[in-house]
Amino acid sequence: MPKKSKDKGSCEEQCCYQVSAVIAVDARGQMVLPKDVREKMGINPGDKLAVIMHESSGRPCCLSMMRVNDLSMMVSGPLGEALKEKETR
């Protein structure tokens, strides 16, 4: 059974983290996301994923991935508001 830990995520809700799969990197640096993970996440051929590197004490410690469209929507809100404020000054 995967271990779960709860932490406050960027969506300001309680998030639950679990190990969903263990994947290998081949000689060309490529990885395959298992079908059940892709299906659960709604990842389809041609989708673009952003790889987000997390650091702890100045050193990389883990990676996350999310759809580029989702990331764009997340940052467009705060950045869009900041740009509007700048334009009105």
Backbone bond lengths (Angstrom), bond angles and torsions (degrees), N, CA, C in turn:
res aa  C-N    CA-C-N  psi(-1)  N-CA   C-N-CA  omega(-1)  CA-C   N-CA-C  phi
1 M - - - 1.457 - - 1.531 108.75 -
2 P 1.339 118.80 128.43 1.461 120.44 -179.75 1.523 110.99 -66.99
3 K 1.323 114.75 144.82 1.457 119.50 176.33 1.518 108.29 -79.58
4 K 1.293 116.05 144.56 1.454 121.22 179.25 1.515 108.17 -121.42
5 S 1.321 115.96 142.76 1.460 119.82 172.96 1.513 107.38 -130.99
6 K 1.290 115.23 144.27 1.462 119.38 -178.91 1.511 109.12 -104.23
7 D 1.298 115.42 136.77 1.448 122.11 179.95 1.520 107.43 -150.17
8 K 1.306 116.32 156.45 1.454 120.07 178.31 1.521 108.09 -78.61
9 G 1.299 118.05 119.40 1.458 122.21 -177.60 1.514 112.15 -89.41
10 S 1.340 115.98 177.91 1.450 120.60 -178.86 1.521 111.85 -65.51
11 C 1.330 116.97 -19.16 1.462 120.02 179.24 1.532 110.71 -83.84
12 E 1.340 116.28 6.54 1.463 123.36 178.21 1.514 112.91 61.02
13 E 1.316 116.64 25.81 1.457 122.75 173.51 1.514 107.49 -118.05
14 Q 1.309 116.08 161.77 1.460 119.76 174.77 1.523 107.91 -69.07
15 C 1.332 117.11 123.92 1.460 121.87 -179.55 1.515 109.79 -107.88
16 C 1.302 115.62 151.07 1.455 122.15 179.21 1.522 107.54 -118.45
17 Y 1.331 117.74 124.70 1.450 122.23 -178.46 1.516 109.64 -109.07
18 Q 1.323 116.26 139.64 1.456 120.60 176.81 1.521 109.50 -148.35
19 V 1.317 116.28 155.90 1.460 120.99 174.71 1.529 106.40 -79.08
20 S 1.328 116.12 114.60 1.466 121.15 -177.01 1.520 112.17 -92.74
21 A 1.322 116.74 -26.72 1.466 120.73 -178.82 1.519 108.66 -165.40
22 V 1.308 115.54 158.26 1.463 122.31 169.99 1.516 105.28 -116.69
23 I 1.330 116.65 124.60 1.464 120.53 -176.66 1.522 109.38 -122.31
24 A 1.324 115.98 157.89 1.462 122.24 -179.79 1.528 109.32 -108.90
25 V 1.324 114.72 152.89 1.456 121.88 175.09 1.526 106.74 -102.57
26 D 1.347 116.45 128.36 1.467 118.69 -179.38 1.530 110.77 -85.52
27 A 1.311 116.13 -179.06 1.467 121.79 -175.99 1.534 112.44 -61.29
28 R 1.322 117.01 -24.92 1.469 120.75 178.60 1.524 112.32 -90.62
29 G 1.341 117.21 2.58 1.463 120.91 179.60 1.514 113.17 83.57
30 Q 1.312 117.87 12.57 1.459 121.44 -177.91 1.520 111.08 -93.54
31 M 1.333 114.82 150.25 1.461 122.38 178.19 1.519 108.17 -130.94
32 V 1.317 116.20 154.00 1.461 121.50 177.26 1.521 108.35 -118.25
33 L 1.325 115.84 125.42 1.462 120.01 173.53 1.518 107.72 -80.29
34 P 1.307 118.13 127.45 1.465 120.00 -179.41 1.533 111.82 -58.26
35 K 1.321 114.71 149.65 1.467 121.41 -176.52 1.521 111.85 -55.68
36 D 1.342 118.58 -42.94 1.462 119.98 -177.69 1.529 111.39 -64.61
37 V 1.331 117.61 -33.87 1.468 120.70 176.81 1.525 109.71 -69.04
38 R 1.351 116.73 -45.58 1.471 120.03 178.75 1.517 111.29 -59.67
39 E 1.332 116.53 -43.58 1.467 119.93 -179.71 1.523 111.20 -64.61
40 K 1.325 116.98 -45.40 1.462 121.19 -179.10 1.533 111.35 -61.65
41 M 1.331 115.88 -37.24 1.461 121.06 -178.55 1.528 113.23 -89.06
42 G 1.329 117.68 -6.25 1.461 120.80 -179.48 1.517 112.85 69.00
43 I 1.337 116.62 32.67 1.464 121.62 179.71 1.523 108.19 -89.70
44 N 1.325 115.45 125.25 1.462 122.15 -176.18 1.525 110.57 -116.96
45 P 1.350 117.74 159.74 1.463 119.95 176.02 1.530 110.52 -53.66
46 G 1.309 115.94 135.12 1.459 121.03 179.76 1.524 114.13 92.51
47 D 1.342 117.75 -15.21 1.471 119.79 176.87 1.522 109.18 -63.79
48 K 1.326 116.40 145.47 1.456 121.32 177.03 1.520 108.09 -105.37
49 L 1.331 115.64 135.02 1.457 121.74 -179.74 1.521 109.58 -116.72
50 A 1.301 116.63 137.45 1.460 122.16 173.57 1.520 107.34 -90.89
51 V 1.329 116.81 132.99 1.459 122.14 175.91 1.525 106.68 -98.27
52 I 1.322 116.02 122.53 1.457 122.21 -175.97 1.523 107.96 -111.76
53 M 1.340 116.44 120.41 1.454 121.24 -179.75 1.533 109.24 -94.18
54 H 1.313 115.43 129.20 1.455 121.60 177.33 1.521 108.37 -100.26
55 E 1.338 116.39 143.75 1.456 120.72 179.52 1.515 109.94 -121.63
56 S 1.321 114.56 149.70 1.450 122.41 174.24 1.524 107.05 -135.78
57 S 1.300 117.33 125.62 1.471 122.09 -177.51 1.528 111.49 54.63
58 G 1.335 116.54 37.57 1.457 121.78 176.96 1.515 115.43 77.42
59 R 1.334 117.78 6.83 1.468 121.00 -179.86 1.520 110.08 -121.19
60 P 1.348 117.76 140.64 1.466 119.71 175.91 1.526 109.96 -60.51
61 C 1.334 115.61 135.36 1.468 118.51 -179.05 1.526 112.61 -125.38
62 C 1.330 118.36 -28.60 1.459 119.31 179.72 1.526 110.24 -161.53
63 L 1.326 115.05 167.67 1.464 122.45 -179.77 1.518 109.64 -123.90
64 S 1.316 115.73 148.76 1.464 123.13 171.29 1.518 107.18 -128.57
65 M 1.311 115.99 158.21 1.462 120.60 175.16 1.516 108.93 -132.03
66 M 1.321 115.38 145.04 1.460 120.80 172.59 1.519 108.87 -149.90
67 R 1.329 115.41 156.67 1.464 119.56 178.72 1.527 109.34 -60.65
68 V 1.325 115.51 139.29 1.464 120.61 179.34 1.528 110.06 -59.04
69 N 1.334 117.90 -39.61 1.468 120.79 179.64 1.526 111.11 -60.95
70 D 1.358 116.94 -41.04 1.464 120.41 178.79 1.518 110.75 -65.78
71 L 1.331 116.65 -41.43 1.460 120.84 178.88 1.525 110.13 -63.84
72 S 1.326 116.29 -43.04 1.468 120.45 179.15 1.515 111.21 -59.53
73 M 1.349 116.85 -41.93 1.463 120.23 -179.98 1.529 110.38 -67.57
74 M 1.349 117.66 -36.33 1.459 120.86 -179.41 1.520 111.40 -65.33
75 V 1.331 117.16 -42.52 1.464 119.46 -176.57 1.519 112.81 -86.39
76 S 1.322 117.71 -22.38 1.463 118.88 -178.11 1.524 111.17 -66.16
77 G 1.323 118.25 -33.06 1.463 120.87 178.56 1.513 111.45 -61.34
78 P 1.343 118.55 -62.74 1.463 120.09 -179.36 1.523 112.87 -63.86
79 L 1.338 117.72 -42.08 1.459 119.55 -179.80 1.515 111.15 -68.87
80 G 1.332 116.22 -38.41 1.464 119.95 178.20 1.515 111.46 -60.56
81 E 1.332 116.88 -42.68 1.463 120.92 178.05 1.524 110.88 -64.56
82 A 1.328 117.59 -42.08 1.462 121.09 179.65 1.525 110.89 -63.36
83 L 1.337 116.45 -40.37 1.468 119.83 179.19 1.530 110.81 -66.99
84 K 1.342 117.36 -39.40 1.459 119.95 177.93 1.516 111.20 -62.52
85 E 1.340 116.47 -41.81 1.473 120.64 178.32 1.513 110.84 -61.36
86 K 1.319 117.46 -41.98 1.457 122.20 -179.18 1.525 110.39 -64.50
87 E 1.340 117.05 -39.90 1.462 121.25 -178.78 1.527 111.59 -66.85
88 T 1.321 118.58 -31.99 1.459 121.14 -177.15 1.531 113.03 -82.11
89 R 1.316 117.12 -9.75 1.483 119.94 -179.74 1.486 111.84 -80.75
